[in-house]
Amino acid sequence: MKYKKIAQEQLEVSSVCMGCWALAGDATWGSQEKADSIATVRAAIDAGINFFDTAELYGKGYSEQVLGEALGSDRDKVVIGSKFIRRAKAADITAACEESLTNLGTDYIDLYHIHWPSREVPFAESVRAMEDLKSAGKVRHLAVCNFGPGDLSDILGLMTPVVNQLPYNLLWRAIEFEILPACADAEVPVTCYSPMMQGLLTGKFRSAADVPAGRARTRLYSGDRPEASHGESGAEEEVFTAIAAIAKVADEAGLDMAAMSLAWLLGREGVAGVIVGARTPEQIRHNAAAGDMALTPDITRRLDKITEPLKQKMGSNADMWNCPSRMR
Ligand SMILES: NC(=O)c1ccc[n+]([C@@H]2O[C@H](COP(=O)([O-])OP(=O)(O)OC[C@H]3O[C@@H](n4cnc5c(N)ncnc54)[C@H](OP(=O)(O)O)[C@@H]3O)[C@@H](O)[C@H]2O)c1
């Protein structure tokens, strides 16, 4: 496992971070046994992962609770990222942080993120509350998610986020147009969420019809799918054509497709890590293998070329769902 230093070298994190959204067993992911979640977190640690990402939103705190329980006395050996959402006023942020601390069973959060930018409350107020939490030792470092160039520029005078957590994977390259360059200019490293495009890059789904409905709602899928609300036509044909070609590259190189897809991301300029979800020990062990994998320039070029038409078709809107708050 490779480790990277972030936060002015104050934190050393595994390049593969375990994302804990699916542990919530919510409408997106379907049911999840607690014993499996705990075993997955323990397997992550055994595989060298020391970085875990969760949020108050995931199962209304349940993901945080399970993570805290699974970490137990190892809490101080790992880096925990959590987030608050739609609570941008100072008092709400303080309350959200207290709830997250209770859920996690800890007295500090290493990386505290704004989950989505709120434009109803000035950033200055939110940042002040976050700085107060930092001064009180309840959070160690401040971070953001889903900040496009406009929001990033607005917040930079108030704080420098330790990372900007963004959607990025072979099938979702929208941030390459404007957001990644803006992060590079601001020297803000990127951590990549949904790095396997919610399971698509494992190659286990043969068509969009195979993908569970809760997940088939991103803008890659047709807006006609039952849970989709983005109202766009999607790019299902291009997606599954690209997946078949990516699978062929993996097969020819003798690589695991999921780990190869994560390794492609880890080779991108400005990327500090991949935040990959897993629901079983077997999945996290596969995914952790990316932390030791370096792709040849030829494989990287082939993967770039295969996914370029999809990147061009989807364009620069990096929001996977067309969330009400959007990315700007
Ligand atoms: N900041 C934000 O706004 C934001 C948004 C989204 C996600 N996130 C974070 O990013 C993390 C990862 O994103 P994500 O969960 O959306 O997507 P992902 O990491 O691309 O996909 C994870 C899912 O793929 C399947 N999978 C993973 N590894 C596998 C393997 N080796 N073999 C077969 N299937 C495998 C699992 O689901 P199945 O077994 O059910 O197929 C797993 O839950 C989240 O947990 C969360 O921490 C942040």
The ligand as an SDF file (V2000), in Angstrom:
LIG
                    3D

 48 52  0  0  0  0  0  0  0  0999 V2000
  -18.7070   13.6000   -1.0720 N   0  0  0  0  0  0  0  0  0  0  0  0
  -19.6940   13.0910   -1.7620 C   0  0  0  0  0  0  0  0  0  0  0  0
  -20.6060   13.8030   -2.1980 O   0  0  0  0  0  0  0  0  0  0  0  0
  -19.6990   11.5960   -2.0140 C   0  0  0  0  0  0  0  0  0  0  0  0
  -20.6180   11.0630   -2.9330 C   0  0  0  0  0  0  0  0  0  0  0  0
  -20.5790    9.6870   -3.1660 C   0  0  0  0  0  0  0  0  0  0  0  0
  -19.6690    8.8710   -2.5020 C   0  0  0  0  0  0  0  0  0  0  0  0
  -18.8050    9.4340   -1.5690 N   0  0  0  0  0  0  0  0  0  0  0  0
  -17.8270    8.5820   -0.8460 C   0  0  0  0  0  0  0  0  0  0  0  0
  -17.1300    7.7720   -1.7610 O   0  0  0  0  0  0  0  0  0  0  0  0
  -17.2620    6.3910   -1.4000 C   0  0  0  0  0  0  0  0  0  0  0  0
  -17.2060    5.5210   -2.6210 C   0  0  0  0  0  0  0  0  0  0  0  0
  -18.1800    5.8620   -3.5920 O   0  0  0  0  0  0  0  0  0  0  0  0
  -19.4010    4.9110   -3.9470 P   0  0  0  0  0  0  0  0  0  0  0  0
  -19.6650    4.0130   -2.8050 O   0  0  0  0  0  0  0  0  0  0  0  0
  -20.4760    5.7920   -4.4800 O   0  0  0  0  0  0  0  0  0  0  0  0
  -18.9260    4.0930   -5.2270 O   0  0  0  0  0  0  0  0  0  0  0  0
  -17.7200    3.1090   -5.6390 P   0  0  0  0  0  0  0  0  0  0  0  0
  -16.6520    3.1600   -4.6550 O   0  0  0  0  0  0  0  0  0  0  0  0
  -17.4100    3.4510   -7.0290 O   0  0  0  0  0  0  0  0  0  0  0  0
  -18.4610    1.6940   -5.6370 O   0  0  0  0  0  0  0  0  0  0  0  0
  -18.6040    0.9860   -4.4510 C   0  0  0  0  0  0  0  0  0  0  0  0
  -19.5010   -0.2380   -4.6280 C   0  0  0  0  0  0  0  0  0  0  0  0
  -19.0600   -1.0780   -5.6980 O   0  0  0  0  0  0  0  0  0  0  0  0
  -19.1820   -2.4540   -5.3000 C   0  0  0  0  0  0  0  0  0  0  0  0
  -17.8030   -2.9760   -5.2210 N   0  0  0  0  0  0  0  0  0  0  0  0
  -16.7340   -2.3720   -4.6180 C   0  0  0  0  0  0  0  0  0  0  0  0
  -15.6350   -3.0980   -4.7540 N   0  0  0  0  0  0  0  0  0  0  0  0
  -15.9680   -4.2010   -5.4440 C   0  0  0  0  0  0  0  0  0  0  0  0
  -15.2430   -5.3370   -5.9020 C   0  0  0  0  0  0  0  0  0  0  0  0
  -13.9430   -5.4530   -5.6900 N   0  0  0  0  0  0  0  0  0  0  0  0
  -15.9190   -6.2840   -6.5940 N   0  0  0  0  0  0  0  0  0  0  0  0
  -17.2400   -6.1450   -6.8460 C   0  0  0  0  0  0  0  0  0  0  0  0
  -17.9760   -5.0940   -6.4470 N   0  0  0  0  0  0  0  0  0  0  0  0
  -17.3530   -4.1210   -5.7400 C   0  0  0  0  0  0  0  0  0  0  0  0
  -19.8730   -2.4740   -3.9410 C   0  0  0  0  0  0  0  0  0  0  0  0
  -21.2980   -2.5320   -4.0890 O   0  0  0  0  0  0  0  0  0  0  0  0
  -22.1200   -3.8670   -4.4850 P   0  0  0  0  0  0  0  0  0  0  0  0
  -21.4310   -5.0310   -3.8690 O   0  0  0  0  0  0  0  0  0  0  0  0
  -23.4830   -3.6260   -3.9910 O   0  0  0  0  0  0  0  0  0  0  0  0
  -22.0930   -3.9140   -5.9980 O   0  0  0  0  0  0  0  0  0  0  0  0
  -19.4950   -1.1170   -3.3890 C   0  0  0  0  0  0  0  0  0  0  0  0
  -20.3940   -0.6450   -2.4220 O   0  0  0  0  0  0  0  0  0  0  0  0
  -18.5680    6.3370   -0.6060 C   0  0  0  0  0  0  0  0  0  0  0  0
  -18.6230    5.1950    0.2180 O   0  0  0  0  0  0  0  0  0  0  0  0
  -18.4800    7.6310    0.1690 C   0  0  0  0  0  0  0  0  0  0  0  0
  -17.6230    7.4570    1.2830 O   0  0  0  0  0  0  0  0  0  0  0  0
  -18.7980   10.7760   -1.3600 C   0  0  0  0  0  0  0  0  0  0  0  0
  1  2  1  0
  2  3  2  0
  2  4  1  0
  4  5  1  0
  4 48  2  0
  5  6  2  0
  6  7  1  0
  7  8  2  0
  8  9  1  0
  8 48  1  0
  9 10  1  0
  9 46  1  0
 10 11  1  0
 11 12  1  0
 11 44  1  0
 12 13  1  0
 13 14  1  0
 14 15  2  0
 14 16  1  0
 14 17  1  0
 17 18  1  0
 18 19  2  0
 18 20  1  0
 18 21  1  0
 21 22  1  0
 22 23  1  0
 23 24  1  0
 23 42  1  0
 24 25  1  0
 25 26  1  0
 25 36  1  0
 26 27  1  0
 26 35  1  0
 27 28  2  0
 28 29  1  0
 29 30  1  0
 29 35  2  0
 30 31  1  0
 30 32  2  0
 32 33  1  0
 33 34  2  0
 34 35  1  0
 36 37  1  0
 36 42  1  0
 37 38  1  0
 38 39  2  0
 38 40  1  0
 38 41  1  0
 42 43  1  0
 44 45  1  0
 44 46  1  0
 46 47  1  0
M  CHG  2   8   1  16  -1
M  END
$$$$
